């Protein structure tokens, strides 16, 4: 029997506070996975600190 000693982390999340300023249309939001354009970034952009929008 295998014993799991400690789970490994597979990712991380960062959820900044959002203001309802700009939002995507429903169709675009479904494609992007978010209604907030400033959250629609790649992991590379996030890791470089570019999470304030494009």
Phi, psi and omega in degrees: 000132177275139178248127176273115184275312175208133181291145176272148178279132181253354180181185179211161180230146174225121182235095180287159175294137179244148171251146180280073177261276178265136174223152177284158171294160181305317180295315180293322179297321178295322179290322183278335183085011178202153175268348184261114180303326182291345177264356182272075182229162177277165178296326178297315178296320178298313182295333177273001177084023182262041183268024175258012181104169182262000000 
